Amino acid sequence: MELIYQGLEDGFKSDPPQHISRIETIYGEITEKGVTALYQSLNFHGKHFIDIGSGVGKMVIQIALQAGVKTSTGYEILPSRFQVSCQALKRYQDLNPDGAKVGFFLNVSTGETNQFQDPLLDLSPYDIYFINNLLWYDKTNQQLAEALLAVARPGKTGILAKALVDLNRLTTQTTLEVEMTWDPHYRLTIYTFL
């Protein structure tokens, strides 16, 4: 991971688009240690993984390198972070030509529509969804819940920083303690769709 990200920007320099609150973009990320705890606790092997709000793509690339997934995808709304993730992707591909397939997408929504209706964000192919939604507004979390429920299939897994009440009726729910940049003992909510 150090070799892939060495010398790259952190992606935090530019302001978010007008329709995104600055507070929704600044709260931190899961650490490498936290990612390791996550994939060691859940079955990622052979699965399709997506990180919604992937930042500079560290989790996406770590999952691709270490968790045995078929694909690992990041979806980001801030162009500066997306650009860094694309630079990291190039390095990943150079170092791991036969590794898991990795891709990054940039949300191009204007904010006038539900960002989860972006045609680039088709959630149906994925088995595992990671969403660091802790500081998202209620409206955004409601849209997220609706998007996840629309693709809910038995065995799919949603991993969220903030629990969503709307998901309780179609899932079993557990928690997992992982290290985040803001809390070394943060409890993520794990939803398994029934």
TAVEN-V611395 format. One record per pair of residues at least 4 apart in sequence whose ideal C-beta (glycine too) atoms are under 8 Angstrom apart, sorted by the first residue. I is the first residue (numbers start at 1). J is the second residue. D is the distance in Angstrom with one decimal. If there is no record, write none. Layout:
BEGIN
i j d
I J D
I J D
END
This chain:
BEGIN
i j d
1 5 6.2
1 32 6.2
1 58 6.8
1 61 7.0
1 62 6.0
1 65 7.4
2 6 5.8
3 91 7.3
3 95 7.0
4 61 6.1
4 88 5.2
4 91 4.6
4 92 5.6
4 95 7.0
5 56 7.5
5 58 6.8
5 88 5.9
8 56 7.1
8 84 5.3
8 87 5.6
8 88 6.3
9 13 6.6
9 56 7.9
9 80 7.3
9 83 8.0
9 84 5.3
10 56 6.7
10 84 7.3
11 55 6.2
11 56 4.4
11 78 6.8
11 80 4.9
11 81 3.5
11 82 8.0
11 83 7.4
11 84 4.4
11 85 7.7
12 26 7.5
12 80 7.3
12 81 7.6
13 80 5.7
14 78 7.1
14 79 6.9
14 80 4.2
15 22 7.0
16 20 4.0
16 21 7.4
16 22 5.9
16 24 7.5
16 25 5.0
16 77 7.2
16 78 5.7
17 77 7.1
17 78 7.7
17 111 6.7
18 111 6.6
19 109 7.5
19 110 6.6
19 111 2.1
19 112 7.5
20 24 5.9
20 25 6.4
20 77 5.9
20 78 7.6
20 111 7.0
21 25 7.5
21 137 6.7
22 26 6.4
23 27 7.7
23 135 5.5
24 135 5.5
24 136 5.5
24 137 6.8
24 140 7.2
25 77 7.7
25 78 6.2
26 135 7.9
27 132 7.6
27 134 5.8
27 135 4.9
27 182 6.4
28 180 6.0
28 181 3.6
28 182 4.5
29 55 5.7
29 58 6.8
29 59 7.1
29 132 6.7
29 180 7.0
29 181 5.6
30 34 4.1
30 35 5.6
30 38 7.2
30 59 5.8
30 130 7.9
30 132 6.9
30 178 6.1
30 179 7.3
30 180 5.5
30 181 7.8
31 35 7.1
31 178 7.9
31 179 4.6
31 180 6.6
31 181 6.1
32 36 6.5
32 58 7.4
32 62 6.1
33 37 6.6
33 178 7.9
33 179 4.7
34 38 6.4
34 178 3.7
34 179 4.0
34 180 5.9
34 186 7.7
35 39 6.5
35 58 8.0
35 59 5.4
35 62 4.9
35 63 6.7
35 66 7.9
35 178 7.8
36 40 6.0
36 62 7.9
36 66 7.1
37 41 6.1
37 176 7.2
37 177 7.6
37 178 4.8
37 179 7.1
38 42 6.4
38 130 7.8
38 159 6.9
38 176 6.7
38 178 5.7
38 188 7.4
39 44 4.6
39 63 6.4
39 66 6.7
39 67 3.9
41 176 5.5
42 128 7.3
42 157 6.5
42 159 7.7
42 176 7.8
42 190 7.1
43 47 7.2
44 49 6.4
44 63 6.6
44 67 3.9
44 68 6.2
44 69 5.3
44 128 6.4
45 67 7.1
45 68 3.9
45 69 7.3
46 68 6.6
46 69 7.2
46 70 5.8
47 69 5.4
47 70 6.6
47 127 4.0
47 128 5.4
48 69 6.9
48 70 5.7
48 71 4.7
48 73 7.6
48 125 5.6
48 126 4.7
48 127 5.0
48 128 7.3
49 60 7.6
49 63 5.3
49 67 7.4
49 69 4.9
49 71 6.8
49 72 4.8
49 73 6.8
49 126 6.7
49 127 7.2
49 128 4.7
49 130 7.2
50 72 7.9
50 73 4.5
50 74 7.4
50 75 6.4
50 123 7.1
50 126 4.4
50 128 7.3
50 129 5.6
50 130 7.2
51 57 7.9
51 59 5.2
51 60 5.1
51 63 7.8
51 72 7.8
51 73 7.3
51 74 5.0
51 75 7.0
51 130 4.6
51 131 7.8
52 75 5.0
52 121 7.4
52 129 6.5
52 130 7.2
52 131 4.7
52 144 7.7
53 75 7.2
53 76 6.7
53 77 7.2
53 131 6.3
53 132 5.3
53 133 7.3
54 59 6.7
54 60 5.4
54 74 2.9
54 75 5.9
54 76 5.0
54 81 7.7
54 85 6.4
54 104 6.8
55 59 7.9
55 74 7.8
55 76 6.4
55 78 8.0
55 81 5.0
55 85 7.4
56 81 5.2
56 84 4.1
56 85 5.2
56 88 6.6
57 61 5.6
57 74 4.8
57 76 7.8
57 81 8.0
57 84 7.2
57 85 3.2
57 88 5.2
57 89 6.8
57 104 5.9
58 62 6.1
58 88 7.7
59 63 6.1
59 74 7.7
59 130 6.7
60 64 6.5
60 72 4.9
60 73 6.6
60 74 4.0
60 85 7.2
60 102 6.2
60 104 7.1
61 65 6.2
61 72 7.2
61 88 5.9
61 89 7.4
61 92 5.2
61 102 6.4
62 66 5.9
62 67 7.8
63 67 4.6
63 69 5.7
63 72 4.6
63 100 7.9
64 69 6.3
64 72 4.0
64 92 6.9
64 96 7.6
64 99 5.9
64 100 4.1
64 101 7.9
64 102 4.8
65 92 7.6
65 96 6.9
65 99 6.8
65 100 7.8
67 72 7.8
68 100 7.8
69 100 5.1
69 128 8.0
70 100 6.3
70 101 6.9
71 100 6.3
71 101 4.5
71 102 7.3
71 103 7.3
71 125 8.0
72 100 5.6
72 101 7.5
72 102 5.1
73 102 7.2
73 103 5.0
73 104 7.2
73 105 7.2
73 126 7.2
74 85 5.7
74 102 8.0
74 103 7.5
74 104 4.5
74 105 7.2
75 104 7.5
75 105 4.9
75 107 6.7
75 120 7.3
75 121 5.7
76 81 5.1
76 82 4.6
76 85 6.5
76 104 6.8
76 105 7.4
76 106 6.0
76 107 6.9
77 106 7.5
77 107 4.3
77 109 7.7
77 115 6.9
78 82 6.6
79 83 6.2
79 106 6.3
80 84 6.9
81 85 6.4
82 86 6.5
82 104 6.2
82 105 8.0
82 106 4.3
83 87 6.8
84 88 6.4
85 89 6.2
85 104 4.6
86 90 6.8
86 104 5.9
87 91 6.9
88 92 6.2
89 93 6.3
89 102 5.8
89 103 7.6
89 104 6.0
90 94 6.4
91 95 6.2
92 96 5.7
92 99 7.0
92 102 5.9
93 97 6.5
93 99 7.8
93 102 7.5
105 120 4.5
105 121 7.0
106 120 7.7
107 115 5.5
107 118 5.5
107 120 7.1
107 121 7.1
108 118 7.0
108 120 7.5
109 113 5.9
109 115 4.6
109 118 5.4
111 115 7.8
113 117 5.8
114 143 4.8
114 147 7.9
115 121 7.4
115 140 7.5
115 143 7.0
116 121 6.1
116 123 7.8
116 143 5.0
116 144 6.2
116 146 7.2
116 147 3.7
117 121 7.8
117 147 7.8
121 147 7.8
123 129 6.8
123 147 6.0
123 148 7.0
123 150 7.5
123 151 4.5
124 151 4.8
126 151 7.9
126 156 7.5
127 155 7.3
127 156 5.6
127 157 6.8
128 156 7.4
128 157 4.8
128 158 8.0
128 159 7.0
129 148 6.7
129 156 7.5
129 157 7.1
129 158 4.7
129 159 6.7
130 159 4.7
130 160 8.0
131 144 6.4
131 158 7.1
131 159 7.2
131 160 5.1
131 161 7.1
132 161 4.7
133 140 7.4
133 141 5.8
133 144 6.2
133 160 5.6
133 161 5.5
133 162 5.0
133 164 7.9
134 161 4.0
134 162 4.9
136 140 4.2
136 141 5.1
136 144 7.3
136 162 7.2
137 141 7.1
138 142 6.2
139 143 6.6
140 144 6.4
141 145 6.4
141 162 6.7
141 164 5.9
142 146 6.6
142 166 7.1
143 147 6.3
144 148 6.3
144 164 6.8
145 149 6.2
145 164 4.6
145 166 3.9
145 167 5.7
146 150 6.4
146 166 7.6
147 151 7.2
148 152 6.4
148 158 5.6
148 164 7.8
148 167 6.4
148 191 7.8
149 166 7.0
149 167 7.0
149 170 6.4
151 156 7.2
152 156 6.5
152 170 5.3
152 171 7.8
152 193 4.4
153 193 6.1
154 193 6.0
154 194 6.0
155 192 7.1
155 193 6.8
156 192 7.6
156 193 4.6
157 190 6.6
157 191 6.8
157 192 5.5
157 193 7.4
158 167 6.8
158 171 7.4
158 190 7.5
158 191 4.1
158 193 7.4
159 176 7.9
159 188 5.5
159 189 7.5
159 190 5.5
159 191 7.7
160 164 6.4
160 188 6.7
160 189 5.0
160 191 7.1
161 180 7.7
161 186 7.4
161 188 6.1
161 189 7.7
162 189 7.4
163 167 7.9
163 173 7.4
163 189 4.3
164 189 7.9
164 191 8.0
167 171 5.2
167 173 7.7
167 191 5.2
168 173 6.4
170 193 5.9
170 194 5.9
171 191 4.1
171 192 5.9
171 193 5.4
171 194 6.3
172 191 7.4
172 192 4.9
172 194 6.7
173 189 6.3
173 190 7.0
173 191 5.7
173 192 8.0
174 189 7.8
174 190 4.8
174 192 7.8
175 187 4.4
175 188 6.5
175 189 5.7
175 190 6.6
176 187 6.9
176 188 5.3
176 190 5.6
177 185 5.4
177 186 6.9
177 187 5.3
177 188 7.9
178 186 6.1
178 187 8.0
178 188 5.8
179 183 7.9
179 184 4.8
179 185 7.5
179 186 7.2
180 184 7.6
180 186 4.3
182 186 7.3
END
